[in-house]
Amino acid sequence: MTTHPDAAAAAHPTAADSTATTADSTAAARPAAQLHPQTRVVHAATGHAPGPGPLSVPIYQTSGFAFDDADSIAAAMAAPDGDYVYTRRGNPTVRALETALAELEGGAAAIAAASGMGAISAVLLSLLQPGDHVLAQKCLYGGTFSVLTDLGRRFGIETTYLDAEDPAEIAAATRSNTRLLLLETIANPTTRVCDLPALLAAGRARGLVGVVDNSLASPVLCRPIEHGADIVVHSTTKYLAGHSDVIGGAAVFADPALHRAVWARAVELGATPDPFAAWLTIRGLQTLVLRMRQHCSNAALLAERLAAHPAVTAVNWPGLQGHPDREVARRLLSDCGGMLSFELAGGREAGRRFIGAVRLARLALSIGGVETLVTHPASTSHRELTEEQLESAGIGPGTVRLAVGIEHPEDLWADLDQALHSVR
């Protein structure tokens, strides 16, 4: 298992931390930015307002809010931080989630959405015009690839796909109409890890808006704004909510002006989350650090054992020796994530047989829930891609994606081992 002593200490306070003096360690005495992530996720959406108040964020399950006069409601509709008018434009529970996510990611403000694709679509449709050009890494999530393909077909917005391994690629591919650079912290399902500081700096030098999908890392493992991102997007369905019971998304902005520009269009697109969905996500945030610790630990054990199995020809997990981005991951991530993928020797048919043979792991889409999920990307999450596009993205016909849960790792390995025997 790859360890990151300094980052791990920051993410997981030691016993010595807990015995520090009250003046040094209490939430009341320290600014939020100085608190450990494990403390911040518990308190980010509750705050520390004086006087009695609810321990849990209330659910404002209402479609709108009443005013006494026309001028007041008109003023409230003008800005994202004004009084609440209509839940599509803003809601106290949703805003509590947005405030928490902005604080956790180190951003100025956030926009919550009804899904991860809602967040990505809101950003792209707000910032791009017909005829614009986008730079994106090749191994993108299939849904994002589909949106970019559709934008190209309908509005002439072209996308150039990069290996995203060398900043020189960005300089060579940038045109006069290039507007945006789109990256993922940990790519799905190849687990490639971008050198965010270098790539984002190259994009910024050419006036590009840097957008990073941080869904598979979460702010526990990486905070892309600290590495130069302008916008961080999330499928909050994944690790942030963490319990496979809510669909949601978010975009976090480094610049308040950029947030305001996207908000003005996002509210018209109507991808706003329901207040109850926002509340479920807030509840999930409070155990995020604890869950990520187990996800990553389990993934490390399974990756090592899969790499040694004769039915497996390759394993993709950034903590393994031989992973092409291992050193980048050690610099950027506090741990290597809870998702891995592996290639079966028997190709597409072996992949299909494997996912039908698991018993504890469940055949289902998504990542980041407490239970372990398995999929065959070529026939599910990346089915939109041709064989050539799959190969270009680093996805083989026998690739299996494993979203590792928080179960006991030996139980998980016993299930994978018996399924592997069925494809040998």
C-alpha positions as CSV (number, residue, x, y, z in Angstrom):
1,M,0.0,0.0,0.0
2,T,1.3,3.5,-0.8
3,T,1.5,5.7,2.2
4,H,1.8,9.4,2.4
5,P,3.0,10.2,5.9
6,D,2.6,14.0,5.8
7,A,-0.7,14.0,4.0
8,A,-2.1,11.2,6.1
9,A,-1.2,13.1,9.3
10,A,-3.2,16.0,8.0
11,A,-6.2,14.0,7.1
12,H,-6.2,11.7,10.1
13,P,-5.3,13.4,13.4
14,T,-3.2,11.4,15.9
15,A,-3.9,10.8,19.5
16,A,-1.4,13.6,20.3
17,D,-3.6,16.0,18.4
18,S,-6.6,15.1,20.6
19,T,-4.7,15.9,23.8
20,A,-3.7,19.4,22.7
21,T,-4.8,22.3,24.9
22,T,-8.2,23.7,24.6
23,A,-6.9,27.1,23.5
24,D,-5.0,25.4,20.6
25,S,-7.4,22.7,19.4
26,T,-11.1,23.6,19.9
27,A,-13.2,24.6,16.9
28,A,-14.1,27.9,18.6
29,A,-10.5,29.0,18.9
30,R,-9.2,28.1,15.4
31,P,-10.2,29.5,12.0
32,A,-12.0,26.9,9.9
33,A,-9.0,26.7,7.4
34,Q,-6.7,25.6,10.2
35,L,-8.9,22.7,11.3
36,H,-8.2,19.1,10.3
37,P,-10.4,17.8,7.5
38,Q,-12.0,15.3,9.9
39,T,-13.3,18.2,12.0
40,R,-14.2,20.4,9.0
41,V,-16.5,17.9,7.4
42,V,-18.5,17.6,10.7
43,H,-18.9,21.3,11.2
44,A,-18.8,22.8,7.7
45,A,-22.6,22.9,7.2
46,T,-23.5,23.8,10.8
47,G,-21.3,26.7,11.6
48,H,-20.8,28.1,15.1
49,A,-23.5,30.7,15.4
50,P,-23.9,32.1,19.0
51,G,-26.9,31.0,21.0
52,P,-29.1,27.9,20.9
53,G,-29.7,26.3,17.5
54,P,-30.3,23.0,15.8
55,L,-27.4,20.5,15.7
56,S,-28.6,19.3,12.2
57,V,-29.2,21.6,9.3
58,P,-33.0,22.0,8.9
59,I,-34.8,20.9,5.7
60,Y,-36.6,23.8,4.1
61,Q,-38.9,21.7,2.0
62,T,-40.6,24.6,0.3
63,S,-41.0,25.8,-3.3
64,G,-40.9,29.5,-2.4
65,F,-40.7,32.3,0.1
66,A,-43.2,35.1,0.8
67,F,-42.4,38.9,0.8
68,D,-44.1,42.0,1.9
69,D,-43.5,44.2,-1.1
70,A,-42.4,44.0,-4.8
71,D,-39.2,45.9,-4.3
72,S,-37.9,43.4,-1.8
73,I,-38.6,40.4,-4.0
74,A,-37.0,42.1,-7.0
75,A,-33.8,42.9,-5.1
76,A,-33.7,39.3,-3.8
77,M,-33.8,37.9,-7.3
78,A,-30.8,39.8,-8.5
79,A,-27.9,37.9,-6.8
80,P,-27.1,34.3,-5.7
81,D,-26.5,35.5,-2.1
82,G,-29.7,37.5,-1.7
83,D,-32.8,36.7,0.2
84,Y,-34.5,33.4,-0.8
85,V,-37.3,33.7,-3.3
86,Y,-37.9,30.4,-5.1
87,T,-36.1,27.2,-4.4
88,R,-34.8,26.9,-7.9
89,R,-32.9,30.1,-7.3
90,G,-31.9,29.4,-3.8
91,N,-32.9,27.6,-0.6
92,P,-31.4,27.7,3.0
93,T,-30.7,23.9,3.0
94,V,-29.2,24.0,-0.4
95,R,-27.1,27.0,0.4
96,A,-25.8,25.3,3.6
97,L,-24.5,22.5,1.3
98,E,-23.0,25.0,-1.1
99,T,-21.3,26.9,1.7
100,A,-19.9,23.6,3.1
101,L,-18.6,22.5,-0.2
102,A,-17.0,25.8,-1.0
103,E,-15.3,25.8,2.4
104,L,-14.1,22.2,2.1
105,E,-12.7,22.8,-1.4
106,G,-11.1,26.1,-0.5
107,G,-13.3,28.0,-3.0
108,A,-15.2,31.3,-2.8
109,A,-18.6,30.0,-3.6
110,A,-20.5,27.0,-5.0
111,I,-23.5,26.0,-7.0
112,A,-25.3,22.7,-6.0
113,A,-27.0,20.8,-8.8
114,A,-29.5,17.9,-9.1
115,S,-26.7,15.6,-10.5
116,G,-23.1,15.6,-11.4
117,M,-24.0,15.9,-15.0
118,G,-26.2,18.8,-14.1
119,A,-23.2,20.5,-12.6
120,I,-20.9,19.8,-15.6
121,S,-23.6,20.8,-18.1
122,A,-24.3,24.1,-16.2
123,V,-20.6,25.0,-16.3
124,L,-20.1,24.1,-20.0
125,L,-23.4,25.7,-21.2
126,S,-22.7,28.8,-19.2
127,L,-19.1,29.4,-20.3
128,L,-19.1,28.2,-23.9
129,Q,-20.5,29.8,-27.1
130,P,-21.1,28.3,-30.5
131,G,-17.8,27.9,-32.3
132,D,-15.6,27.8,-29.1
133,H,-12.9,25.2,-28.6
134,V,-12.3,23.0,-25.6
135,L,-9.2,21.0,-24.4
136,A,-9.9,17.9,-22.5
137,Q,-8.1,14.8,-21.3
138,K,-8.8,11.6,-23.2
139,C,-9.8,9.4,-20.3
140,L,-12.9,11.4,-19.3
141,Y,-16.0,10.1,-17.7
142,G,-18.3,8.8,-20.4
143,G,-21.2,11.2,-19.6
144,T,-18.9,14.2,-19.9
145,F,-17.6,12.8,-23.3
146,S,-21.2,12.6,-24.5
147,V,-22.0,16.2,-23.5
148,L,-18.9,17.4,-25.4
149,T,-19.8,15.3,-28.4
150,D,-23.3,16.8,-28.4
151,L,-22.1,20.3,-28.1
152,G,-19.9,19.7,-31.1
153,R,-22.7,18.3,-33.1
154,R,-25.3,21.0,-32.2
155,F,-23.2,24.1,-31.7
156,G,-19.9,23.6,-33.4
157,I,-18.0,23.6,-30.1
158,E,-15.0,21.5,-30.9
159,T,-13.0,19.4,-28.4
160,T,-9.4,18.4,-28.7
161,Y,-8.5,15.4,-26.5
162,L,-5.1,15.3,-24.9
163,D,-3.0,12.7,-23.2
164,A,-2.7,15.3,-20.4
165,E,0.7,14.1,-19.5
166,D,2.8,17.1,-20.7
167,P,2.0,20.8,-20.4
168,A,3.4,21.3,-23.9
169,E,0.4,19.5,-25.2
170,I,-1.8,22.5,-24.1
171,A,0.5,25.1,-25.7
172,A,0.4,23.1,-29.0
173,A,-3.4,22.5,-29.0
174,T,-4.6,26.0,-27.9
175,R,-6.3,28.1,-30.6
176,S,-7.6,31.6,-30.7
177,N,-11.0,30.3,-29.8
178,T,-10.0,27.9,-27.0
179,R,-11.8,28.8,-23.9
180,L,-11.6,25.9,-21.4
181,L,-9.4,23.1,-20.1
182,L,-11.2,20.1,-18.6
183,L,-9.4,17.6,-16.4
184,E,-10.2,14.9,-13.8
185,T,-8.2,14.5,-10.6
186,I,-8.5,10.7,-10.8
187,A,-9.8,9.4,-14.2
188,N,-12.6,7.0,-14.4
189,P,-11.9,4.0,-14.8
190,T,-8.2,4.2,-15.7
191,T,-7.2,5.9,-12.4
192,R,-4.7,8.2,-14.3
193,V,-3.7,11.1,-12.2
194,C,-3.1,14.5,-13.9
195,D,-0.2,16.7,-12.9
196,L,-2.8,19.4,-12.0
197,P,-0.3,22.2,-11.1
198,A,1.6,22.0,-14.3
199,L,-1.4,21.5,-16.6
200,L,-3.5,24.2,-15.0
201,A,-0.7,26.7,-15.1
202,A,-0.2,26.0,-18.8
203,G,-3.9,26.6,-19.4
204,R,-4.0,29.7,-17.3
205,A,-1.0,31.2,-19.2
206,R,-3.2,31.0,-22.3
207,G,-6.3,32.4,-20.7
208,L,-8.2,29.1,-20.3
209,V,-10.7,28.5,-17.6
210,G,-9.4,25.4,-15.7
211,V,-12.2,22.9,-14.8
212,V,-11.4,19.8,-12.7
213,D,-13.7,17.0,-11.9
214,N,-12.8,16.0,-8.3
215,S,-15.5,13.4,-7.8
216,L,-13.2,10.4,-7.3
217,A,-10.8,12.1,-5.0
218,S,-13.1,14.3,-2.9
219,P,-11.6,17.3,-1.0
220,V,-10.2,14.8,1.5
221,L,-7.6,13.5,-1.0
222,C,-7.1,16.6,-3.2
223,R,-8.2,20.3,-3.4
224,P,-7.7,21.3,-7.0
225,I,-8.3,25.0,-6.4
226,E,-5.0,25.0,-4.4
227,H,-3.3,23.7,-7.6
228,G,-4.7,26.4,-9.9
229,A,-8.2,25.2,-10.8
230,D,-10.9,27.9,-11.5
231,I,-13.8,25.5,-11.1
232,V,-14.1,22.2,-9.3
233,V,-17.0,20.0,-10.2
234,H,-18.4,17.0,-8.3
235,S,-20.9,14.3,-8.6
236,T,-21.9,14.6,-5.0
237,T,-23.7,11.2,-5.5
238,K,-20.3,9.6,-5.1
239,Y,-18.1,9.9,-2.0
240,L,-19.5,13.2,-0.7
241,A,-23.0,11.8,0.0
242,G,-21.6,8.3,0.2
243,H,-24.6,6.1,0.8
244,S,-26.2,5.4,-2.6
245,D,-29.4,7.1,-1.6
246,V,-29.1,10.5,-3.4
247,I,-28.3,12.0,-6.8
248,G,-26.5,15.3,-6.7
249,G,-23.7,17.5,-8.1
250,A,-21.9,20.7,-7.4
251,A,-19.5,23.3,-9.0
252,V,-17.1,25.1,-6.7
253,F,-15.5,28.4,-7.9
254,A,-12.3,30.1,-7.0
255,D,-13.5,33.5,-8.2
256,P,-16.8,35.0,-6.9
257,A,-17.3,36.8,-10.3
258,L,-17.1,33.5,-12.2
259,H,-19.5,32.0,-9.7
260,R,-22.0,34.8,-10.3
261,A,-21.7,34.5,-14.1
262,V,-22.4,30.8,-14.1
263,W,-25.2,31.1,-11.4
264,A,-27.1,33.5,-13.6
265,R,-27.4,30.8,-16.3
266,A,-27.6,27.7,-14.1
267,V,-30.8,28.8,-12.4
268,E,-32.4,29.1,-15.8
269,L,-31.2,25.6,-16.8
270,G,-33.2,24.3,-13.8
271,A,-30.6,21.7,-12.5
272,T,-31.3,22.7,-8.9
273,P,-31.3,20.0,-6.2
274,D,-34.2,19.3,-4.0
275,P,-33.7,20.4,-0.4
276,F,-34.0,16.9,0.9
277,A,-31.3,15.7,-1.5
278,A,-29.1,18.6,-0.3
279,W,-29.8,17.5,3.3
280,L,-28.8,13.9,2.6
281,T,-25.6,15.1,1.1
282,I,-24.8,17.3,4.1
283,R,-25.4,14.3,6.4
284,G,-23.0,12.2,4.3
285,L,-20.3,14.8,4.4
286,Q,-19.9,14.4,8.1
287,T,-18.5,10.9,7.8
288,L,-16.5,11.6,4.6
289,V,-13.0,11.4,6.1
290,L,-13.8,8.2,8.0
291,R,-15.3,6.5,4.9
292,M,-12.4,7.6,2.6
293,R,-9.9,6.1,5.0
294,Q,-11.6,2.7,4.7
295,H,-12.3,2.9,1.0
296,C,-8.6,3.6,0.3
297,S,-7.3,1.0,2.7
298,N,-9.5,-1.7,1.2
299,A,-8.6,-0.6,-2.3
300,A,-4.8,-0.9,-1.5
301,L,-5.2,-4.5,-0.3
302,L,-7.4,-5.6,-3.2
303,A,-5.1,-3.9,-5.8
304,E,-2.0,-5.8,-4.5
305,R,-3.8,-9.2,-4.5
306,L,-5.4,-8.6,-7.9
307,A,-2.0,-7.7,-9.4
308,A,-0.6,-11.1,-8.3
309,H,-3.5,-13.1,-9.7
310,P,-2.9,-15.2,-12.9
311,A,-6.3,-14.3,-14.4
312,V,-5.4,-10.5,-14.3
313,T,-3.1,-8.9,-16.8
314,A,-3.0,-5.4,-15.4
315,V,-4.3,-3.4,-12.3
316,N,-4.9,0.3,-12.4
317,W,-4.6,2.0,-8.9
318,P,-2.3,4.9,-8.4
319,G,-0.6,3.4,-5.3
320,L,0.8,0.4,-7.1
321,Q,4.4,0.2,-8.2
322,G,4.4,0.6,-12.0
323,H,1.4,2.8,-12.2
324,P,2.4,5.6,-14.7
325,D,1.3,8.4,-12.4
326,R,2.4,7.0,-9.1
327,E,4.8,9.8,-8.4
328,V,2.3,12.5,-9.4
329,A,-0.3,10.8,-7.1
330,R,2.2,10.9,-4.2
331,R,2.6,14.6,-4.7
332,L,-1.0,15.5,-5.1
333,L,-3.1,13.0,-3.2
334,S,-3.3,12.2,0.5
335,D,-4.2,8.6,-0.5
336,C,-4.9,6.9,-3.8
337,G,-8.6,6.5,-3.8
338,G,-11.3,3.8,-3.4
339,M,-11.7,3.0,-7.1
340,L,-9.6,0.6,-9.1
341,S,-9.8,-1.2,-12.4
342,F,-8.2,-4.3,-13.8
343,E,-7.9,-6.1,-17.1
344,L,-8.8,-9.8,-17.4
345,A,-6.8,-12.1,-19.6
346,G,-9.9,-13.4,-21.3
347,G,-11.1,-10.0,-22.8
348,R,-14.7,-8.9,-23.1
349,E,-16.3,-12.3,-22.5
350,A,-14.2,-12.8,-19.3
351,G,-15.3,-9.3,-18.1
352,R,-18.9,-10.2,-18.6
353,R,-18.5,-13.5,-16.9
354,F,-16.7,-12.0,-13.9
355,I,-19.3,-9.4,-13.1
356,G,-22.0,-12.1,-13.3
357,A,-20.0,-14.3,-10.9
358,V,-19.5,-11.9,-7.9
359,R,-21.7,-12.5,-4.9
360,L,-20.9,-9.8,-2.3
361,A,-19.9,-7.1,-4.7
362,R,-23.0,-5.8,-6.5
363,L,-23.4,-5.2,-10.2
364,A,-24.4,-1.6,-10.3
365,L,-23.3,1.8,-11.7
366,S,-21.9,4.6,-9.5
367,I,-18.9,4.9,-7.1
368,G,-18.4,6.0,-3.5
369,G,-21.2,4.2,-1.6
370,V,-20.4,2.1,1.4
371,E,-21.0,-1.1,-0.5
372,T,-18.7,-2.5,-3.2
373,L,-19.9,-2.2,-6.8
374,V,-18.5,-3.8,-9.9
375,T,-19.1,-2.8,-13.6
376,H,-17.8,-3.6,-17.1
377,P,-17.1,-0.1,-18.5
378,A,-17.1,-1.1,-22.2
379,S,-20.7,-2.2,-21.9
380,T,-22.0,0.3,-19.3
381,S,-20.5,3.7,-18.2
382,H,-18.4,4.1,-21.5
383,R,-20.8,2.3,-23.9
384,E,-21.0,5.6,-25.9
385,L,-17.4,5.2,-27.0
386,T,-16.3,3.2,-30.1
387,E,-13.7,0.5,-29.8
388,E,-11.1,3.0,-31.1
389,Q,-12.2,5.6,-28.5
390,L,-12.1,3.0,-25.7
391,E,-8.6,2.1,-26.7
392,S,-7.5,5.7,-26.8
393,A,-9.0,6.3,-23.3
394,G,-7.1,3.3,-22.0
395,I,-10.1,1.1,-21.5
396,G,-9.7,-2.5,-22.6
397,P,-12.4,-5.0,-23.6
398,G,-11.8,-7.0,-20.4
399,T,-11.5,-4.0,-18.1
400,V,-13.5,-4.4,-14.9
401,R,-14.1,-1.3,-12.6
402,L,-14.3,-1.9,-8.9
403,A,-15.7,0.8,-6.7
404,V,-14.4,-0.5,-3.4
405,G,-16.7,-0.1,-0.4
406,I,-16.1,-0.2,3.4
407,E,-16.8,-3.8,4.1
408,H,-14.1,-6.1,5.6
409,P,-11.4,-6.4,3.0
410,E,-11.0,-10.2,3.5
411,D,-14.7,-10.7,2.7
412,L,-14.2,-8.6,-0.4
413,W,-11.2,-10.6,-1.5
414,A,-12.9,-13.9,-1.0
415,D,-15.7,-12.8,-3.3
416,L,-13.3,-11.5,-6.0
417,D,-11.2,-14.6,-5.8
418,Q,-14.1,-17.0,-6.3
419,A,-15.3,-14.9,-9.3
420,L,-11.8,-14.9,-10.8
421,H,-11.7,-18.7,-10.7
422,S,-14.9,-18.7,-12.9
423,V,-13.1,-16.9,-15.7
424,R,-9.8,-18.9,-15.8
